[in-house]
Amino acid sequence: MSAPALLEPSAERRRHGNIARSGVVVDTAGGIGRPWHCRGLLDNMLGRGEIGRAEWAAGEEFHRLVQLAGLDPLRSIDLSQAITKGAHGNGGYVRARISLSRALDVLGGLGSPAGSLALHVLGCDESLASWSRRQRWSGRNSHAAKGVLFCALSLLAQHFLLTPRAMKNDEFR
């Protein structure tokens, strides 16, 4: 196999959609690499100019909180790796759940479209189409779910103090 072919993603990886190189990562054995990954919903929206950096960062922060709170769907783990404390030490998941609860309150709670979408799409990586079907919105305008996503990201950006206006008004909180 030629050297340039080794640098290209496999055909299987290409089938997953829009792919890009990750930054340099270190694996558990100490080796380094630049793996290929599928660009997520927020990455694609940022690339198309549909959202700004603040909204992208808000979505990423919400996703991080869901992961830390342990609310993402169950996945298998690599049992060969040592188990260590979480990023925030003991009780970090409690702080993450409190922060997540506050963010969901800003969105209207889990029963609201924005809260439900944030948890399932931003937090658990469900597709917009799948979430829309779950809400039984398939007969409605297909852009409705994307509109809810835009609103949720804007509210989260303000909540996480990622917008200039939110940072300026933080003194009043």
FIROLUM-504836 format. One record per atom (N, C-alpha, C): residue in three letters; x, y, z. Coordinates in steps of 0.05 Angstrom, whole numbers, plus 5000, padded with zeros to 4 digits. Each point is the difference from the previous one (the first is absolute). Example, Ala and Ser with C-alpha at 12.3 -4.5 7.8 and 13.67 -1.06 7.14 Angstrom:
REM residues 2
+--------+------+------+------+
| residu |   c1 |   c2 |   c3 |
+--------+------+------+------+
|    ALA | 5264 | 4886 | 5156 |
|    ALA | 4982 | 5024 | 5000 |
|    ALA | 5018 | 5024 | 5000 |
|    SER | 4993 | 5021 | 4986 |
|    SER | 5016 | 5024 | 5001 |
|    SER | 4985 | 5022 | 5014 |
+--------+------+------+------+
END
This chain:
REM residues 173
+--------+------+------+------+
| residu |   c1 |   c2 |   c3 |
+--------+------+------+------+
|    MET | 5017 | 4976 | 5000 |
|    MET | 4983 | 5024 | 5000 |
|    MET | 5018 | 5025 | 5000 |
|    SER | 4993 | 5019 | 4984 |
|    SER | 5017 | 5025 | 4998 |
|    SER | 4996 | 5017 | 5025 |
|    ALA | 5020 | 5017 | 5005 |
|    ALA | 4999 | 5017 | 5024 |
|    ALA | 4976 | 5019 | 5000 |
|    PRO | 4993 | 5013 | 4978 |
|    PRO | 4976 | 5018 | 5001 |
|    PRO | 4974 | 4985 | 5006 |
|    ALA | 4998 | 4975 | 4992 |
|    ALA | 4976 | 4985 | 5005 |
|    ALA | 4996 | 4995 | 5030 |
|    LEU | 5023 | 4997 | 5014 |
|    LEU | 4998 | 4996 | 5029 |
|    LEU | 4989 | 5025 | 5015 |
|    LEU | 5004 | 5023 | 4988 |
|    LEU | 4991 | 5025 | 5013 |
|    LEU | 4971 | 5006 | 4995 |
|    GLU | 4988 | 4986 | 4981 |
|    GLU | 4972 | 5005 | 4994 |
|    GLU | 4982 | 4983 | 5018 |
|    PRO | 4976 | 5010 | 5006 |
|    PRO | 4981 | 4983 | 5016 |
|    PRO | 4990 | 4977 | 4983 |
|    SER | 4992 | 4979 | 5014 |
|    SER | 4989 | 4976 | 4986 |
|    SER | 4973 | 5006 | 4988 |
|    ALA | 4992 | 4983 | 4982 |
|    ALA | 4974 | 5002 | 4987 |
|    ALA | 4978 | 4999 | 5020 |
|    GLU | 5003 | 4983 | 5020 |
|    GLU | 4980 | 4997 | 5021 |
|    GLU | 4997 | 5026 | 5016 |
|    ARG | 5022 | 5013 | 5006 |
|    ARG | 5000 | 5026 | 5014 |
|    ARG | 4987 | 5021 | 4983 |
|    ARG | 5005 | 5001 | 4974 |
|    ARG | 4988 | 5020 | 4982 |
|    ARG | 4970 | 4998 | 4999 |
|    ARG | 4989 | 4975 | 5004 |
|    ARG | 4971 | 4997 | 4999 |
|    ARG | 4985 | 5014 | 5022 |
|    HIS | 5014 | 5008 | 5021 |
|    HIS | 4988 | 5013 | 5023 |
|    HIS | 4995 | 5030 | 4996 |
|    GLY | 5006 | 5010 | 4977 |
|    GLY | 4994 | 5028 | 4994 |
|    GLY | 5024 | 5018 | 5000 |
|    ASN | 4996 | 5024 | 5008 |
|    ASN | 5020 | 5020 | 5000 |
|    ASN | 5022 | 4994 | 5020 |
|    ILE | 5024 | 4994 | 4991 |
|    ILE | 5022 | 4992 | 5018 |
|    ILE | 5022 | 5020 | 4999 |
|    ALA | 5015 | 5001 | 5022 |
|    ALA | 5022 | 5019 | 5002 |
|    ALA | 5022 | 4987 | 5018 |
|    ARG | 5024 | 5011 | 4999 |
|    ARG | 5021 | 4991 | 5017 |
|    ARG | 4997 | 5011 | 5028 |
|    SER | 5005 | 4984 | 5020 |
|    SER | 5001 | 5009 | 5028 |
|    SER | 5027 | 5013 | 5005 |
|    GLY | 5002 | 5014 | 5021 |
|    GLY | 5026 | 5010 | 5008 |
|    GLY | 5017 | 4977 | 5010 |
|    VAL | 5024 | 5005 | 5007 |
|    VAL | 5018 | 4980 | 5010 |
|    VAL | 4989 | 4989 | 5026 |
|    VAL | 4998 | 4974 | 5002 |
|    VAL | 4991 | 4987 | 5025 |
|    VAL | 5021 | 4979 | 5009 |
|    VAL | 5000 | 4995 | 5026 |
|    VAL | 5017 | 4980 | 5011 |
|    VAL | 4983 | 4977 | 5009 |
|    ASP | 5007 | 4975 | 4992 |
|    ASP | 4984 | 4977 | 5008 |
|    ASP | 5010 | 4990 | 5027 |
|    THR | 4988 | 4979 | 5010 |
|    THR | 5007 | 4990 | 5027 |
|    THR | 5028 | 4988 | 5001 |
|    ALA | 5010 | 4992 | 4977 |
|    ALA | 5027 | 4988 | 4999 |
|    ALA | 5022 | 5021 | 4997 |
|    GLY | 4991 | 5026 | 4998 |
|    GLY | 5020 | 5021 | 4997 |
|    GLY | 5006 | 5008 | 4971 |
|    GLY | 4988 | 4986 | 4981 |
|    GLY | 5003 | 5006 | 4971 |
|    GLY | 4984 | 5025 | 4993 |
|    ILE | 5008 | 5013 | 4979 |
|    ILE | 4985 | 5024 | 4991 |
|    ILE | 4989 | 4995 | 4972 |
|    GLY | 4980 | 5014 | 4993 |
|    GLY | 4988 | 4997 | 4974 |
|    GLY | 4980 | 5023 | 4995 |
|    ARG | 4991 | 5001 | 4975 |
|    ARG | 4979 | 5019 | 4992 |
|    ARG | 4978 | 4985 | 4987 |
|    PRO | 4981 | 4989 | 5015 |
|    PRO | 4979 | 4983 | 4989 |
|    PRO | 4980 | 5016 | 4984 |
|    TRP | 4985 | 4986 | 4983 |
|    TRP | 4978 | 5012 | 4986 |
|    TRP | 4975 | 4998 | 5018 |
|    HIS | 4983 | 5020 | 4998 |
|    HIS | 4975 | 4999 | 5015 |
|    HIS | 4978 | 5012 | 4983 |
|    CYS | 4975 | 4992 | 5006 |
|    CYS | 4977 | 5012 | 4987 |
|    CYS | 4995 | 5026 | 5013 |
|    ARG | 4996 | 5021 | 4984 |
|    ARG | 4992 | 5026 | 5011 |
|    ARG | 4972 | 4998 | 5010 |
|    GLY | 4996 | 5010 | 5024 |
|    GLY | 4974 | 5000 | 5013 |
|    GLY | 4981 | 5022 | 4989 |
|    LEU | 4976 | 4999 | 5010 |
|    LEU | 4980 | 5020 | 4992 |
|    LEU | 5010 | 5028 | 5005 |
|    LEU | 5010 | 5006 | 5023 |
|    LEU | 5009 | 5027 | 5007 |
|    LEU | 5024 | 5009 | 4982 |
|    ASP | 5018 | 4981 | 4995 |
|    ASP | 5023 | 5006 | 4983 |
|    ASP | 4991 | 5007 | 4972 |
|    ASN | 4981 | 4985 | 4990 |
|    ASN | 4989 | 5006 | 4973 |
|    ASN | 4986 | 5026 | 4999 |
|    MET | 4984 | 5006 | 5021 |
|    MET | 4985 | 5025 | 5000 |
|    MET | 5019 | 5024 | 5002 |
|    LEU | 5021 | 4997 | 5016 |
|    LEU | 5021 | 5021 | 5002 |
|    LEU | 5014 | 5004 | 4973 |
|    GLY | 5006 | 4978 | 4987 |
|    GLY | 5014 | 5001 | 4974 |
|    GLY | 4983 | 5014 | 4979 |
|    ARG | 4974 | 4996 | 5001 |
|    ARG | 4982 | 5013 | 4981 |
|    ARG | 4992 | 5029 | 5008 |
|    GLY | 5009 | 5008 | 5023 |
|    GLY | 4994 | 5028 | 5009 |
|    GLY | 4972 | 5003 | 5011 |
|    GLU | 4987 | 4978 | 5007 |
|    GLU | 4973 | 5001 | 5011 |
|    GLU | 5000 | 5008 | 5030 |
|    ILE | 5022 | 4994 | 5014 |
|    ILE | 5003 | 5008 | 5027 |
|    ILE | 5027 | 5013 | 5004 |
|    GLY | 5003 | 5014 | 5021 |
|    GLY | 5026 | 5013 | 5006 |
|    GLY | 5015 | 4983 | 5020 |
|    ARG | 5024 | 5009 | 5007 |
|    ARG | 5018 | 4986 | 5019 |
|    ARG | 4987 | 4998 | 5027 |
|    ALA | 4985 | 5020 | 5009 |
|    ALA | 4988 | 5000 | 5026 |
|    ALA | 4979 | 4977 | 5002 |
|    GLU | 4983 | 4998 | 4979 |
|    GLU | 4980 | 4979 | 4999 |
|    GLU | 5012 | 4972 | 4999 |
|    TRP | 5022 | 4998 | 4984 |
|    TRP | 5014 | 4975 | 4998 |
|    TRP | 5011 | 4992 | 5027 |
|    ALA | 5013 | 5019 | 5013 |
|    ALA | 5012 | 4994 | 5027 |
|    ALA | 4979 | 4993 | 5020 |
|    ALA | 4976 | 5013 | 4998 |
|    ALA | 4978 | 4994 | 5019 |
|    ALA | 4991 | 4971 | 4996 |
|    GLY | 4997 | 4992 | 4975 |
|    GLY | 4991 | 4973 | 4994 |
|    GLY | 5021 | 4979 | 5010 |
|    GLU | 5026 | 5007 | 4996 |
|    GLU | 5021 | 4982 | 5010 |
|    GLU | 5000 | 4998 | 5031 |
|    GLU | 4996 | 5023 | 5013 |
|    GLU | 4999 | 5001 | 5029 |
|    GLU | 4977 | 4983 | 5010 |
|    PHE | 4977 | 5003 | 4988 |
|    PHE | 4976 | 4985 | 5008 |
|    PHE | 5006 | 4970 | 4997 |
|    HIS | 5012 | 4992 | 4977 |
|    HIS | 5007 | 4972 | 4996 |
|    HIS | 5019 | 4990 | 5021 |
|    ARG | 5020 | 5016 | 5007 |
|    ARG | 5019 | 4993 | 5021 |
|    ARG | 4986 | 4996 | 5027 |
|    LEU | 4981 | 5017 | 5006 |
|    LEU | 4986 | 4997 | 5026 |
|    LEU | 4983 | 4974 | 5000 |
|    VAL | 4988 | 4993 | 4978 |
|    VAL | 4984 | 4975 | 4999 |
|    VAL | 5019 | 4976 | 5004 |
|    GLN | 5024 | 5001 | 4988 |
|    GLN | 5019 | 4979 | 5003 |
|    GLN | 5009 | 4998 | 5029 |
|    LEU | 5008 | 5022 | 5012 |
|    LEU | 5009 | 5000 | 5028 |
|    LEU | 4978 | 4992 | 5019 |
|    ALA | 4975 | 5007 | 4994 |
|    ALA | 4978 | 4993 | 5017 |
|    ALA | 4992 | 4971 | 4997 |
|    GLY | 5011 | 4986 | 4980 |
|    GLY | 4994 | 4972 | 4996 |
|    GLY | 4973 | 4995 | 4989 |
|    LEU | 4989 | 5018 | 4985 |
|    LEU | 4973 | 4997 | 4989 |
|    LEU | 4999 | 4990 | 4971 |
|    ASP | 5024 | 4996 | 4988 |
|    ASP | 5001 | 4990 | 4973 |
|    ASP | 4993 | 4970 | 5000 |
|    PRO | 4991 | 4989 | 4977 |
|    PRO | 4993 | 4972 | 4999 |
|    PRO | 5023 | 4982 | 5008 |
|    LEU | 4994 | 4977 | 5011 |
|    LEU | 5021 | 4981 | 5008 |
|    LEU | 5017 | 4992 | 4976 |
|    ARG | 5026 | 4999 | 5004 |
|    ARG | 5019 | 4990 | 4980 |
|    ARG | 5019 | 4982 | 5013 |
|    SER | 5013 | 4982 | 4985 |
|    SER | 5020 | 4983 | 5012 |
|    SER | 5025 | 5015 | 5005 |
|    ILE | 5016 | 4991 | 5020 |
|    ILE | 5025 | 5014 | 5006 |
|    ILE | 5023 | 4980 | 4994 |
|    ASP | 5024 | 5011 | 4998 |
|    ASP | 5024 | 4984 | 4996 |
|    ASP | 5009 | 4991 | 5028 |
|    LEU | 4996 | 4975 | 5006 |
|    LEU | 5006 | 4989 | 5026 |
|    LEU | 5030 | 4998 | 5006 |
|    SER | 5016 | 5003 | 4979 |
|    SER | 5029 | 4999 | 5004 |
|    SER | 5011 | 5025 | 5011 |
|    GLN | 4985 | 5022 | 5000 |
|    GLN | 5009 | 5025 | 5010 |
|    GLN | 4995 | 5003 | 5030 |
|    ALA | 5018 | 5013 | 5014 |
|    ALA | 4996 | 5005 | 5028 |
|    ALA | 4977 | 5019 | 5005 |
|    ILE | 4985 | 4996 | 5021 |
|    ILE | 4978 | 5017 | 5007 |
|    ILE | 5011 | 5022 | 5018 |
|    THR | 4996 | 5025 | 4992 |
|    THR | 5010 | 5023 | 5016 |
|    THR | 4976 | 5018 | 5007 |
|    LYS | 5006 | 5019 | 5017 |
|    LYS | 4979 | 5019 | 5008 |
|    LYS | 4992 | 5016 | 4975 |
|    GLY | 4976 | 5010 | 5000 |
|    GLY | 4990 | 5017 | 4978 |
|    GLY | 5015 | 5026 | 4999 |
|    ALA | 4994 | 5016 | 4979 |
|    ALA | 5013 | 5025 | 4996 |
|    ALA | 4998 | 5019 | 5023 |
|    HIS | 4978 | 4998 | 5016 |
|    HIS | 4995 | 5017 | 5022 |
|    HIS | 5003 | 4986 | 5027 |
|    GLY | 5014 | 4977 | 5000 |
|    GLY | 5003 | 4985 | 5025 |
|    GLY | 4974 | 4988 | 5009 |
|    ASN | 5000 | 4991 | 5025 |
|    ASN | 4975 | 4988 | 5011 |
|    ASN | 4979 | 5021 | 5002 |
|    GLY | 4976 | 4993 | 4992 |
|    GLY | 4978 | 5019 | 5001 |
|    GLY | 4998 | 5019 | 4976 |
|    GLY | 5018 | 4996 | 4981 |
|    GLY | 4999 | 5017 | 4976 |
|    GLY | 4974 | 4997 | 4984 |
|    TYR | 4990 | 4975 | 5000 |
|    TYR | 4975 | 4996 | 4986 |
|    TYR | 4977 | 5015 | 5013 |
|    VAL | 5002 | 5004 | 5027 |
|    VAL | 4978 | 5015 | 5013 |
|    VAL | 5001 | 5029 | 4991 |
|    ARG | 5024 | 5012 | 5000 |
|    ARG | 5002 | 5028 | 4990 |
|    ARG | 4991 | 5002 | 4971 |
|    ALA | 5007 | 4980 | 4984 |
|    ALA | 4991 | 5000 | 4972 |
|    ALA | 4970 | 4999 | 4997 |
|    ARG | 4988 | 4983 | 5017 |
|    ARG | 4970 | 4998 | 4999 |
|    ARG | 4987 | 5025 | 5009 |
|    ILE | 5011 | 5014 | 5020 |
|    ILE | 4989 | 5026 | 5008 |
|    ILE | 5002 | 5020 | 4978 |
|    SER | 5024 | 5002 | 4987 |
|    SER | 5004 | 5018 | 4978 |
|    SER | 4981 | 4994 | 4977 |
|    LEU | 4997 | 4974 | 4994 |
|    LEU | 4983 | 4991 | 4979 |
|    LEU | 4971 | 5007 | 5006 |
|    SER | 4992 | 4996 | 5025 |
|    SER | 4972 | 5007 | 5008 |
|    SER | 4995 | 5030 | 4996 |
|    ARG | 5019 | 5016 | 5007 |
|    ARG | 4997 | 5029 | 4996 |
|    ARG | 4998 | 5007 | 4971 |
|    ALA | 5016 | 4988 | 4983 |
|    ALA | 4999 | 5005 | 4971 |
|    ALA | 4973 | 4991 | 4989 |
|    LEU | 4990 | 4977 | 5009 |
|    LEU | 4974 | 4990 | 4990 |
|    LEU | 4977 | 5019 | 5009 |
|    ASP | 5003 | 5011 | 5024 |
|    ASP | 4980 | 5019 | 5010 |
|    ASP | 4999 | 5025 | 4982 |
|    VAL | 5023 | 5009 | 4991 |
|    VAL | 5001 | 5023 | 4981 |
|    VAL | 4985 | 4993 | 4974 |
|    LEU | 5001 | 4975 | 4992 |
|    LEU | 4988 | 4992 | 4975 |
|    LEU | 4970 | 4993 | 5004 |
|    GLY | 4990 | 5001 | 5024 |
|    GLY | 4972 | 4994 | 5005 |
|    GLY | 4995 | 4973 | 5011 |
|    GLY | 5021 | 4986 | 5008 |
|    GLY | 4997 | 4973 | 5012 |
|    GLY | 5000 | 4978 | 4979 |
|    LEU | 5001 | 4976 | 5010 |
|    LEU | 5001 | 4977 | 4982 |
|    LEU | 4974 | 4996 | 4984 |
|    GLY | 4978 | 5010 | 5010 |
|    GLY | 4975 | 4998 | 4986 |
|    GLY | 4996 | 5019 | 4977 |
|    SER | 5018 | 5020 | 4998 |
|    SER | 4998 | 5020 | 4978 |
|    SER | 5015 | 4989 | 4976 |
|    PRO | 4992 | 5009 | 4976 |
|    PRO | 5015 | 4992 | 4976 |
|    PRO | 5030 | 5006 | 5002 |
|    ALA | 5007 | 5024 | 5009 |
|    ALA | 5029 | 5007 | 5001 |
|    ALA | 5015 | 4983 | 5020 |
|    GLY | 4988 | 4994 | 5023 |
|    GLY | 5013 | 4983 | 5020 |
|    GLY | 5003 | 4972 | 4991 |
|    SER | 4979 | 4989 | 4988 |
|    SER | 5001 | 4973 | 4990 |
|    SER | 5020 | 4997 | 4977 |
|    LEU | 5000 | 5019 | 4982 |
|    LEU | 5019 | 5000 | 4977 |
|    LEU | 5029 | 5002 | 5011 |
|    ALA | 5005 | 5018 | 5019 |
|    ALA | 5027 | 5003 | 5010 |
|    ALA | 5010 | 4974 | 5012 |
|    LEU | 4983 | 4987 | 5017 |
|    LEU | 5009 | 4975 | 5012 |
|    LEU | 5006 | 4979 | 4980 |
|    HIS | 4981 | 4995 | 4982 |
|    HIS | 5002 | 4978 | 4981 |
|    HIS | 5020 | 5006 | 4977 |
|    VAL | 4999 | 5023 | 4988 |
|    VAL | 5017 | 5006 | 4977 |
|    VAL | 5027 | 5010 | 5008 |
|    LEU | 5001 | 5020 | 5017 |
|    LEU | 5026 | 5011 | 5009 |
|    LEU | 5014 | 4981 | 5020 |
|    GLY | 4985 | 4990 | 5019 |
|    GLY | 5012 | 4984 | 5021 |
|    GLY | 5006 | 4972 | 4993 |
|    CYS | 4981 | 4987 | 4985 |
|    CYS | 5003 | 4971 | 4995 |
|    CYS | 5005 | 4994 | 4970 |
|    ASP | 5005 | 5020 | 4984 |
|    ASP | 5008 | 4997 | 4972 |
|    ASP | 4978 | 4986 | 4983 |
|    GLU | 4975 | 5004 | 5007 |
|    GLU | 4978 | 4991 | 4983 |
|    GLU | 4998 | 5019 | 4976 |
|    SER | 4992 | 4990 | 4977 |
|    SER | 4997 | 5017 | 4977 |
|    SER | 4975 | 5017 | 5003 |
|    LEU | 5000 | 5023 | 4986 |
|    LEU | 4976 | 5017 | 5000 |
|    LEU | 4976 | 4986 | 4989 |
|    ALA | 5004 | 4984 | 4978 |
|    ALA | 4978 | 4985 | 4988 |
|    ALA | 4988 | 4980 | 5019 |
|    SER | 5017 | 4986 | 5015 |
|    SER | 4991 | 4980 | 5019 |
|    SER | 4985 | 5014 | 5023 |
|    TRP | 5011 | 5022 | 5010 |
|    TRP | 4986 | 5014 | 5021 |
|    TRP | 4973 | 5011 | 4991 |
|    SER | 4999 | 5009 | 4975 |
|    SER | 4975 | 5011 | 4989 |
|    SER | 4979 | 4978 | 4998 |
|    ARG | 5009 | 4976 | 4991 |
|    ARG | 4981 | 4977 | 4999 |
|    ARG | 4990 | 4993 | 5028 |
|    ARG | 5018 | 5000 | 5020 |
|    ARG | 4993 | 4994 | 5027 |
|    ARG | 4978 | 5019 | 5010 |
|    GLN | 5002 | 5026 | 4992 |
|    GLN | 4981 | 5020 | 5008 |
|    GLN | 4975 | 4999 | 4983 |
|    ARG | 5000 | 4982 | 4981 |
|    ARG | 4978 | 4997 | 4980 |
|    ARG | 4996 | 5026 | 4984 |
|    TRP | 5023 | 5012 | 4993 |
|    TRP | 5000 | 5024 | 4983 |
|    TRP | 5004 | 4994 | 4971 |
|    SER | 5000 | 4975 | 4992 |
|    SER | 5007 | 4993 | 4973 |
|    SER | 4981 | 5012 | 4979 |
|    GLY | 4975 | 5006 | 5008 |
|    GLY | 4981 | 5012 | 4982 |
|    GLY | 5003 | 5030 | 4998 |
|    ARG | 5015 | 5012 | 5019 |
|    ARG | 5003 | 5029 | 5000 |
|    ARG | 5023 | 5008 | 4982 |
|    ASN | 5004 | 5026 | 4998 |
|    ASN | 5022 | 5010 | 4984 |
|    ASN | 5026 | 4989 | 5010 |
|    SER | 5016 | 4990 | 4981 |
|    SER | 5025 | 4987 | 5008 |
|    SER | 5020 | 5019 | 5013 |
|    HIS | 4996 | 5026 | 4997 |
|    HIS | 5018 | 5019 | 5012 |
|    HIS | 4993 | 5007 | 5029 |
|    ALA | 4978 | 4991 | 5010 |
|    ALA | 4991 | 5007 | 5027 |
|    ALA | 5021 | 4990 | 5021 |
|    ALA | 5010 | 4976 | 4997 |
|    ALA | 5019 | 4990 | 5019 |
|    ALA | 5026 | 5016 | 5000 |
|    LYS | 5008 | 5008 | 4976 |
|    LYS | 5024 | 5017 | 4998 |
|    LYS | 4996 | 5027 | 5013 |
|    GLY | 4976 | 5011 | 4997 |
|    GLY | 4994 | 5025 | 5013 |
|    GLY | 5001 | 4998 | 5030 |
|    VAL | 4990 | 4977 | 5011 |
|    VAL | 5001 | 4996 | 5029 |
|    VAL | 5030 | 4998 | 5008 |
|    LEU | 5016 | 4987 | 4984 |
|    LEU | 5028 | 4997 | 5006 |
|    LEU | 5014 | 5027 | 5001 |
|    PHE | 4994 | 5018 | 4980 |
|    PHE | 5012 | 5027 | 5000 |
|    PHE | 4993 | 5015 | 5026 |
|    CYS | 4974 | 4998 | 5008 |
|    CYS | 4991 | 5014 | 5024 |
|    CYS | 5014 | 4988 | 5025 |
|    ALA | 5002 | 4974 | 5001 |
|    ALA | 5013 | 4987 | 5023 |
|    ALA | 5029 | 5008 | 5002 |
|    LEU | 5014 | 5001 | 4978 |
|    LEU | 5029 | 5007 | 5000 |
|    LEU | 5004 | 5029 | 5008 |
|    SER | 4982 | 5018 | 4991 |
|    SER | 5002 | 5028 | 5008 |
|    SER | 4996 | 5004 | 5030 |
|    LEU | 4979 | 4986 | 5010 |
|    LEU | 4995 | 5002 | 5029 |
|    LEU | 5023 | 4988 | 5016 |
|    LEU | 5011 | 4978 | 4991 |
|    LEU | 5022 | 4987 | 5015 |
|    LEU | 5025 | 5018 | 4998 |
|    ALA | 5005 | 5013 | 4978 |
|    ALA | 5023 | 5018 | 4997 |
|    ALA | 4998 | 5023 | 5020 |
|    GLN | 4976 | 5010 | 5004 |
|    GLN | 4997 | 5021 | 5020 |
|    GLN | 5002 | 4989 | 5028 |
|    HIS | 4989 | 4977 | 5005 |
|    HIS | 5001 | 4987 | 5027 |
|    HIS | 5029 | 4994 | 5008 |
|    PHE | 5016 | 4990 | 4981 |
|    PHE | 5028 | 4994 | 5006 |
|    PHE | 5018 | 5024 | 4998 |
|    LEU | 4989 | 5024 | 4996 |
|    LEU | 5015 | 5025 | 4999 |
|    LEU | 5020 | 5000 | 4977 |
|    LEU | 4991 | 4990 | 4977 |
|    LEU | 5018 | 4999 | 4976 |
|    LEU | 4995 | 5022 | 4980 |
|    THR | 4979 | 5016 | 5005 |
|    THR | 4994 | 5022 | 4982 |
|    THR | 5009 | 5026 | 5013 |
|    PRO | 5009 | 5020 | 4984 |
|    PRO | 5009 | 5025 | 5013 |
|    PRO | 4979 | 5013 | 5018 |
|    ARG | 4974 | 4999 | 4992 |
|    ARG | 4979 | 5012 | 5016 |
|    ARG | 4997 | 4985 | 5026 |
|    ALA | 5001 | 4974 | 5000 |
|    ALA | 4998 | 4984 | 5024 |
|    ALA | 5023 | 5006 | 5019 |
|    MET | 5024 | 5002 | 4989 |
|    MET | 5023 | 5006 | 5017 |
|    MET | 4997 | 5028 | 5013 |
|    LYS | 4990 | 5019 | 4984 |
|    LYS | 4997 | 5027 | 5011 |
|    LYS | 4979 | 5001 | 5022 |
|    ASN | 4978 | 4984 | 4997 |
|    ASN | 4978 | 5000 | 5019 |
|    ASN | 5004 | 4981 | 5023 |
|    ASP | 5023 | 4986 | 5001 |
|    ASP | 5005 | 4981 | 5021 |
|    ASP | 4999 | 5012 | 5028 |
|    GLU | 5007 | 5026 | 5001 |
|    GLU | 5000 | 5013 | 5026 |
|    GLU | 4973 | 5002 | 5013 |
|    PHE | 4978 | 4997 | 4984 |
|    PHE | 4973 | 5002 | 5010 |
|    PHE | 4989 | 4973 | 5009 |
|    ARG | 5015 | 4978 | 4997 |
|    ARG | 4990 | 4973 | 5007 |
|    ARG | 5001 | 4995 | 5029 |
+--------+------+------+------+
END
